[in-house]
Every structure is written in C-alpha cells, then in structure tokens.
Amino acid sequence: MRLTSKDAGARDICVAEEALGSLGRLKILRVLAASGFPSYTRYGLEKATGLKPMAVRKHLKVLVELGLVKELSLTPVVYQINCQKAFVASLVEFFRKTGYAL
C-alpha cells in the first residue's frame, strides 16, 4: 500500500501528539535538543531533567519507538536527538527560536 502525502501528514500528527503529549518527553527532547552535549546517558538525562529513573526509561522508550531519539549501543547506552527526521529538525528549530532549548 502506498502512502499519500495526506496519510504521511496524518502519521506526523499522530507522532507529534504522542511525543509532545507528555511534559516528561518534552523535558527530554529539550535537553537533547540543547547545544552542548550531543548525547546523554539515562543517568545524565535524569540529572538534567529532574525526572525519576523509571520515568526517563519510560519516556525514552516511547521517543525511540517514534524515531525522535536515537539509542546508540555504546557502554553505557547513550541517546541523541534524531535530526535526520524532518519533523524532529523542525521541532528543534522551534525550540531554539522560542528559547525553549538552551
């Protein structure tokens, strides 16, 4: 089945609603979008966001599944914002223009 631009647009809306419908996920995206560190461990994200370890794990799982965040299999595992996706790049640009990302 071939997706039309309307279908792709609807999928982007669903991804946006799922990813941005949580303050915890927004905090993680904000930290990952900020300049300074290109990647963070879960522990680094816990410290940077003030979220509890279980919450960080839960939100990262969703963000990775949606493709907004990349999980790099290093030791320890690190996470990066996935600016290769147009939606994510636009979101990061929005964060920067509005001052949401540091």
C-alpha positions in Angstrom: 0.0 0.0 0.0 1.4 3.4 -1.0 1.1 6.3 1.4 -0.2 9.6 0.1 1.0 12.9 1.4 -2.2 13.2 3.3 -1.6 9.8 5.0 2.0 10.8 5.8 0.8 14.1 7.3 -1.7 12.3 9.4 1.1 10.0 10.6 3.2 13.0 11.5 0.3 14.5 13.5 0.0 11.2 15.5 3.7 11.1 16.2 3.6 14.8 17.4 0.6 14.1 19.6 2.2 11.0 21.1 5.6 12.6 21.7 4.6 16.0 22.8 1.6 14.9 24.9 3.9 14.5 27.9 5.8 17.0 30.0 8.5 14.4 30.7 9.1 13.7 27.0 9.2 17.4 26.3 11.9 17.8 29.0 14.0 15.0 27.5 13.6 16.5 24.0 14.6 19.9 25.3 17.8 18.6 26.9 18.7 16.6 23.8 18.0 19.5 21.5 20.1 21.9 23.5 23.6 22.6 22.2 26.5 21.5 24.4 26.3 17.7 24.7 25.5 15.7 21.6 24.4 12.7 23.6 23.3 11.7 27.1 23.1 8.6 29.2 19.9 7.8 31.0 21.6 9.0 34.2 22.6 12.3 32.5 19.0 12.8 31.4 17.8 12.1 34.9 20.1 14.8 36.3 19.4 17.3 33.5 15.6 16.9 33.6 14.9 16.2 37.3 12.8 13.1 36.3 12.9 9.9 38.2 14.9 7.0 36.6 11.7 5.0 35.8 10.1 8.0 34.1 13.2 8.6 32.0 13.2 4.9 30.9 9.5 5.0 30.0 9.7 8.3 28.1 12.9 7.3 26.2 11.3 4.0 25.1 8.4 6.0 23.5 10.7 8.6 22.0 13.0 5.9 20.5 10.0 3.9 19.2 8.7 7.0 17.5 12.1 7.7 15.9 12.5 11.1 17.6 15.5 9.9 19.6 18.3 7.5 18.6 19.6 4.9 21.0 23.3 4.3 20.5 24.6 0.9 21.7 27.7 2.1 23.5 28.7 1.3 27.0 26.9 2.9 28.6 24.0 3.3 26.2 23.6 7.0 25.1 20.7 8.8 23.5 20.7 11.6 20.8 18.0 13.6 19.2 17.3 12.3 15.7 17.5 15.4 13.5 17.6 13.2 10.4 13.8 13.2 10.6 12.3 16.4 9.2 9.7 16.6 12.0 12.4 16.5 14.6 14.6 19.0 12.9 11.6 21.4 12.7 10.9 20.8 16.4 14.5 21.5 17.4 14.4 24.7 15.3 11.1 25.7 17.0 12.7 25.1 20.5 15.7 27.2 19.6 13.6 30.1 18.1 11.3 30.2 21.1 14.2 29.9 23.6 12.8 26.6 24.9 16.1 24.8 24.1 19.1 26.3 25.8 
